[in-house]
Amino acid sequence: MFEVYADTRSEELSSWGWTKEQSNLFLRMQYEAQRRSYFGDASSAKEEVVQYEKERVGRILTRTTDLVLAIVDISLLSGFRNRGFGTELIRRCQRHAYGTNRSVELHVLNGNPAMRLYDRLGFEAVSEASPYIAMKWSPQAF
């Protein structure tokens, strides 16, 4: 999971001019902080490894309540982005939510290109708390 996290930040860190050791130390610290945030409250968080032909290509983290399946994070290794994996993960969440009469909710950074994907899959913006936009998909839209 750390490898996936580090890969999602590699482009950002490459512009900082840090050594590989400095970057790795920073990434490890950020990764651990993220995990504490996601899993520290004994919530219903569920983390799954995403595989393609027995190769680990990413992860998806969701949180489920009686009414909502929340997509907390989808991370794919750079070589597997823009190949339909994220679309399939979201559709899988939508199918599960439909079968259990839950909505699917997520937050996306304003301006993130993934917003086009969410729009295409039927999500609607429901609120904004800069810099994030909350989006929701309802089972009735399926």
C-alpha positions in Angstrom: 0.0 0.0 0.0 2.9 2.3 0.7 4.2 1.8 -2.8 0.8 2.9 -4.3 0.7 6.0 -2.0 4.3 6.9 -2.9 3.6 6.5 -6.6 0.6 8.9 -6.4 2.9 11.6 -4.9 6.0 11.0 -7.1 5.3 13.7 -9.6 4.7 16.3 -6.9 7.8 15.4 -4.9 10.1 15.2 -8.0 9.7 19.0 -8.3 11.0 19.6 -4.8 14.6 18.8 -5.4 14.9 16.4 -2.5 17.1 13.4 -2.3 15.5 10.0 -2.6 16.1 9.4 1.1 14.5 12.7 2.1 11.5 12.0 -0.2 11.1 8.5 1.2 11.2 9.7 4.8 8.6 12.4 4.0 6.4 9.9 2.2 6.6 7.4 5.0 5.5 10.0 7.5 2.6 11.2 5.4 1.5 7.7 4.6 1.4 6.8 8.3 -0.5 10.0 9.2 -3.0 9.2 6.5 -3.5 5.6 7.8 -4.0 6.9 11.3 -6.6 9.4 10.0 -8.4 6.7 8.0 -8.4 3.9 10.5 -7.9 5.5 13.9 -11.5 5.8 14.9 -12.4 2.1 14.5 -14.9 3.1 11.9 -16.2 1.0 9.1 -13.3 1.7 6.8 -12.4 -1.1 4.4 -9.2 -1.1 2.4 -8.9 -3.4 -0.6 -6.0 -4.1 -2.9 -6.8 -3.6 -6.6 -5.3 -6.4 -8.7 -5.1 -6.9 -12.4 -3.9 -10.3 -13.7 -2.5 -11.1 -10.2 -0.5 -7.8 -10.1 -1.2 -5.2 -7.5 -2.2 -2.0 -9.3 -3.7 0.1 -6.5 -6.1 0.3 -3.7 -9.6 1.5 -2.8 -10.7 2.6 0.6 -14.4 2.8 1.4 -16.5 3.5 4.5 -20.1 2.2 4.8 -23.0 3.4 7.0 -26.6 2.4 6.8 -27.4 4.9 4.1 -24.0 5.7 2.4 -21.1 4.0 0.8 -18.4 6.6 0.9 -15.4 6.4 -1.4 -12.6 7.7 0.8 -9.7 7.1 -1.6 -8.9 5.4 -4.9 -5.2 5.2 -5.7 -3.8 3.5 -8.8 -0.2 3.1 -9.8 0.7 5.5 -12.6 1.0 2.8 -15.3 -2.6 1.8 -14.6 -4.3 5.2 -14.7 -6.6 6.2 -17.5 -7.2 2.6 -18.5 -10.6 2.1 -17.1 -9.6 0.7 -13.7 -11.0 3.7 -11.7 -14.2 3.6 -13.7 -14.7 -0.1 -12.9 -14.0 0.5 -9.2 -16.6 3.2 -9.0 -19.1 1.2 -11.0 -18.5 -1.7 -8.6 -19.3 0.6 -5.7 -22.4 1.9 -7.5 -23.7 -1.7 -8.1 -23.1 -2.6 -4.4 -24.8 0.6 -3.3 -27.7 0.0 -5.6 -28.2 -3.5 -4.2 -28.2 -2.2 -0.6 -30.1 1.0 -1.3 -27.3 3.3 -0.4 -26.0 6.4 -2.0 -22.3 6.7 -3.0 -20.5 9.8 -1.8 -17.0 11.2 -2.3 -14.9 14.3 -2.1 -12.8 15.6 -4.9 -10.2 18.4 -5.1 -11.7 21.3 -7.1 -10.2 21.2 -10.5 -9.2 17.5 -10.3 -9.6 15.9 -13.8 -11.4 13.0 -12.1 -14.4 15.3 -11.8 -15.2 14.5 -15.5 -15.3 10.8 -14.6 -17.6 11.4 -11.7 -19.9 13.5 -13.8 -20.0 10.8 -16.5 -20.9 8.2 -13.9 -23.9 10.2 -12.6 -22.4 12.0 -9.5 -23.7 15.4 -8.7 -22.0 18.2 -6.7 -23.9 18.6 -3.5 -21.6 21.0 -1.5 -18.3 22.7 -1.6 -15.8 23.3 1.3 -12.8 24.7 -0.5 -10.8 23.2 -1.9 -13.0 20.1 -2.0 -16.3 19.4 -3.7 -18.7 16.8 -2.2 -20.4 14.7 -4.8 -23.2 12.1 -4.5 -24.7 9.4 -6.6 -28.1 8.0 -5.8 -29.3 4.5 -6.5 -32.4 6.0 -8.3 -29.9 7.2 -11.0 -28.8 3.7 -11.8 
